């Protein structure tokens, strides 16, 4: 039961990496209508009871083991505190929002099933088992946009607290004692299209123009005159796509010519957005519609304008200066935290997302995770994994394993100074040359296929 939820909470890193940077953007959108925290105690519908008895007979092998765990009051309270921080008056007034227990269960089920927000909405509407698990029963379910905004309130700090509580429950129930540790790194890909300079410029024109149009609708007529460039941008993108298929000098000239025209349109929109921001800050823009909606669009311009300017810079550096390795490249305007990761995979040499370290203890409990910065080597994650384990369980693991990528001689020297003994296992066999005399890695209490086995002396 706890093993499944341990990995689900560790898997929430995928969502937190994506939502940390969009939370500020959604905050103003969510304050247009105040939302009060939903109640966790609800009265069942009288005519739903016969159907509920039949639904209780249906079982889900993936959800039933974690159902009782999610009834923990401390987990629900953590979600409640996160929802209460949305607005100072969220605890006492406003329209009803998703209850904390329902939000927690929907989040767990979404990651267990690997659904999108639209999939979650559709399955909740059509499946009695999922309704019973999430405690919606006969009540109406939210749409995907509500799920998206509400899930964003579960920040990385709250997710870490939920994770620590799950590991604490595992320790209380004797499921794990933290005696064994296995760690590895993986790439969490963000949901973005393949990043090219042309598509990023097109995204920038579309997003800035959309915010300018919505801002103009809330201001006095004639304050902003926004030009529709969607069709021209589409033609430029098609020209660039056709010219990029061949490396002949003629096609390269066509490519640069199309890029110049696309960059010209982008700079024009950027100048208009910058002028609108200055006019707003100077108080020269008269709002006749909803002031809060106008403030939302201003916040959108402040968020996207620097990103689009960076895309313009990196496009000019690559095309006219031959520098494709500009530091801090923007890979997506909507998932700006995405980074280029190369793990040496033959089928996928380059991935776009974030590198994450995941730790596992006995019985498959995900005990910890950490989002790495950049394309860091695995050797930099080994000692932090051991320190985080010791801080969580109050003791170092008696057996820790990792693959060969974590091995490095300076790291080995630091571990020996800390009292660790180390010997490697070669894939599929026993390394007798490096193991201590008279002992083999198989006799250390664990099997390691092609990795590194570390064991503390008995004094520890």
N, C-alpha and C positions, 0 to 999 in steps of 0.2 A: 504494500500500500504506500509506504513512505518512499520507497525507491522510485516509483513512478512520479510522485509529486516533486521529489527532489530534483529529478531531471527536468520536469516541467518548469519549475521555478528558475533553474539554471538556464532553460531555454528562453525565459522571458527577456534575457539580455538582448535577443534579436529585436524585440519590440522597443525596449528602452533605448537602444542605440538609435533607432529610427525616430522615436518620439521626443527625445530630450530636446532636440533642436527645434521642433515644431510646436512645443508646448506654449512658448511665448506667443506664437502666432495665433493659436487657438484660444488663448485666454480671453482676449477681447471679444472674440466671436461668441464665447460662452457667456459673457456677462451682459449680452444684449437682453436676455431674459434671465432673471435670477432663478437658480435651481436649488431647491431644498433637498436635503438628503432623505431618501426614501426610508420607510420603516422596515425593520427586519422581522417584526411580528405582524402577520397578516391573517385575516379571516378567510377561510376557504369558501368557495362558492357552493351553495347547497346542491345545485343541479350538476356540479362537477364531481361530487363524491363517488357516485357509481363508476364513472369513467376512471377516476383516480385509483380505485381498487384494482381495476383491470390493468391499468398502466404499471402498477407496482409489481405485477407478476412478471413483467418484461425486464430482462437483465442486460447490462452492457459490461462485458469483461474488462473494458478499459476504464470505465467511469466508476463502477461500483467500488473498487478498492479505495478510491480517494474520496468517496462521498462522506464518510465519517470524519476523515481528517479535516475537511473543509468546514466542519461544524465548530472547530476550535474558536472560542470567543476572542482570543488574542489576535488571530489572523483577521477576523472580521473587523476588529477595532482598528487595526492598522489601516485598512481600506477606508474606514469611516473617517479617520483623521485626515487622510489624503483628500477625501471629498470635501471635508470641512474647510480645507485651506484654499478652496477655489474662490470663495468670496466671503468677506466677514459675516454676511447675513445668511450663509448657506445652511446653517444649522437650525434656523427658526422661520424662515420665510422663503417664498418663491414657489415656482411650479415644481411638482414632484419629479425627482430624477431616479436613476437606477439605484436600488437599495445596495448597501455594501456587500451583503452576502451574495446577492445575485451577480453583482459585478465581478466578484472574485471567482465565482463558479464559471461565469461566461469566459473569463480570461483564461482559466485553466483548461476549459474544454476547447477553446479555440486553438491553443497551442498543442494540446494533446492530439487533436484531429488534424492539425495543419491546415486550417481553413483561413480564408480571407474574411473580411468583415461582411461582405455580401453573402458568402457561404454561411456564416454564422447566423445571419438574419433569416435566411431561407430555411435552414435546418431547424431553428427554434420554432418557426411558424408551423412546420409540418410534422414534427416528431414529438410524440407524447413522452418518450423516455428522456429526451433532452429537456423538455419543459419541466419534467419532474426533478431532474438533476439540478437545474438552475433555479428551481423554486418559482418559476413563472406560472406554472399550472395553467389556470384558465385566464390569467391576466394578459392584456396585450403586450407584445414584445416590441422593443425599440427597433428603429431602422439602423442601417449600417453606419450612417453618418453620426448618429448619437453614440454608437459603440466606439467609433473612431475618436471622437472628442473626449469621451469619458475615460477610455483606456489611456489616453495621453496624460491623464492626471496621475497615473501610477508612475511616478518618477523613478529613476534608478535608485535613489535613496530608499524609497518605500519598497521597491523590489528586493533590495538587499536585506531590509528588515524582515520581510516575509520569508526570504530564504533562510535567514538565521533562525527564525522561529521554527521552520520545518526541520532544520537540522537539530535544533534543541529538542523537538518532540521525538525525533529519532533516537537521541541519546537517552531521553527519559524512559522510553519504552524498551530500551536495550537492543534496538535494531543495529546500532553501530557504536563503537567505542573509539574510533579514530586510530586504530592500530595499524591499518594498512592504507596506503595512499597511491593512487595512480593518476597521473596528470598528462595532459596533451593539449595541443593547440589546434584550433580549427578556424576556418574562414566563414563568417556569417555574411552572406551576400545581401546587399540591399536591393530592393525592388525598383531598379532603374533600367532605362534603356541603355544600349551600348553608347558610351559617351564619345561623341565627336564634337568638334568645335562648331560645325554648322548647325547641328541639332540643338546645341546649348544656346547658340545665338538666337535660333528660332524660338526656343522656350523663353528666353529673356524678353524678346519683343512681345510675345503673346501675354506673358504674365504682367509686365509693366503696362501694356496697353489696356489690359482688362482692369487693373486697379485704377488707372487714369479715367476710364470710362465710368466706372462706378463712383469715383470721386466727383466727376463732372455732373453726374445725375443728382447728387446731393447738394451741389452748389448752384449759385445763381446762373441762369442761362447766359452762355457766352463767356463764362469764366475760363473754361478749358475747351479747346477745340482739338479733339483726338482724331487722328487720321487712321483709317482702317487699312492695315498693311498685311492682312492675312494671306491674300491671294498672291501678292508680290513675294512674300517670304516663301510660300510654297514653291513658286517657280524657281527662285534662287536655290532652294534645297535640292530640287530635281536636277538643275544644271550642275551643281557641285557633285551630286551622286553620279551622274553620267560621266563627268570629266575625270573623276577619281578612279574610274575603271581602267584607265590606261595611263602609262607614265611617259607618253610621247611628249616632246616639247610643246606641240600645239595644244594638247589637252591640259598640260600644266599651265599654259597661259590662260586658257579658258577657266581653269580652276581658280587662279588668282583673281581674274576679272570678276567672277561671280562672288568670290569672297569679299572683294572690295565693295561691291554693291550691297551685299548683306551687312557688312560692317558699317557702311554708311547709314543704312536704315536703323541699325542698332544704336549707333551713336546719336542719331536724331531723337529716338525714343528716350535714351538715357538723359539727354539734355533737357527734354521736356519734363521728365520725372524729377530731375534735380531742381528745375525752376519751380515746379509745383511745390516741392518740399520747402524751398526758401520762401515762397509766397505764403505758405501755410504758417511757417514759423514767424513770419513778419506780421501775421494777422491781416493780410490783404485778400484773403479768400473768404467770401461771404457764403455761409452755409444756410440754405433755406429748407433743407430736408432734415434727415436724422443726423444729429451731430455725432452720435456714437458710431454710426455706420461710416461716416467720413473719417473718423479717427482710426477705425479699423483699416481702411484703405491706405491711410498715411503710414500706419505701422507696416503694412505689406510693402509699400515703396521703400521704407527704411531698411527692411530686411533684404529685399531682392536687389536693390540698386548696387550695393557694393559687390555682390556676387556677379552680376552681369558685367560690371566694369572689370573684374578679374578675368572673366571669360574673354573679353575684348583683348586684354593684355596678353593672355596666353595664346590666343589665336595669332596675333601679330608676331609674337616671339617665334612661334613654330613656322609660320609661312614665310616670313621675310627675313628672319634672323637665323633660322635653322636650329632653334633651341627647343626641342620637344620636352626637355626635362626641367621645366620651371617648377621650383618648390611651391607647395601649397596649391596644386592645380585643383580646379573645381571640376568634379565629375558629374555633379547633378545640382540643379538649383533647389530641388525639393528635398534631397538627402545630402546636404552639403558636407556632412561628416564622412562621406564615403571616401575610401582611400584605395590605392592600387596595391594589391597583394599578390605576390608571386611565391607559391609554395613548391614549385618544381613539378607540378602535375602534368603528365604527358597529354592528357585529354583536355585539360583546361589550364594552360600555363599562366594566364592572367585572370584574376578575379577582382571584383569591385565590391568593397564592403569594409568590414573590420575584422581584425584578427583577435580571437578570444581564447583565453586559457581556461580550461575546464578541469576541475579536480573531482575525483571520485574516491569514496571510501567503501567499506564493507557493505555488502548487499545492494550494491548499485546506487547508493545515495550520492547525489551530486552535492558535494560539501562546499564548493566555492567556485567562483569564476572571476575573471578580470579581463576587461577590454584593453587590449594592447594598443599602443600608439604606433602607427606606421607599420611597416613590414619588418618588425623586430625579429631577431633570431630567437629560436627556442631556448638557447642557452641563457638568455636574460630572464626567462620566466621560471627557471628551476628553483632557485633560492627563494624568490618571493612566494612560490607555492608552498614550500616547506614552512616559511615563517607564518603565512596566513593559516595554515593547518594548525600550527602550534598555538597561535593566538585564539583559534576557535575552540580547540579541544583541551587546551591547557597542557598539552604534552606533545612531543614530537612523535611521528609515526615510527613504529618498530620496523616497518618494511615500506619502502617507497620505490615505485617503478616509473620509468618513462622511456621513450624511444631514444634512438641513437642521436637524434638531433639536439638533445639536451646536454650532451656530453661536451666538455671543454676542459682543458688542463687547469686553467686558473680557477674555474668553478670547482674542480676536483680538489685543488689545494685548500680552498676555503672550507669545503666540507670536511676534509681530514682534520683541519684545525679545530672544527666544531665537534669532533669526536665521531664522525661518520666513517664507516669502512665501506669501500666501494669495489665491486668487481662486475665486469660486463658479461652478459650472456650473448652468444652469437645465435643468429636465427636458426631454430630447429635443433640446437645441440647445446653442449655445455662447454664453456670456456675454461679449461683446466689451467691454462697458462697464467691467467690474470687472477684466478680465484685464490683465496688463502690456502696454504698448504694443508692437505688432508681433507679439504672440503670442496664441495662443488656448489654451483649456484642453485642446482635443484634442491640441495639440502638446506637452503636458507629459508625454507618455508613458503616459497612461491615460485611459480614458473614464469619466465620472462622470455618471450620470443623476440629476439633481436633488439632488446632494449637495455636499460641500465637498472640494476638492482642496488639499492642502498639500504643498509641495515645498521641500526644503532647498536653499540656495545651493550652488554647486559647491565652495565652500571647505570645506563640511562633508563 
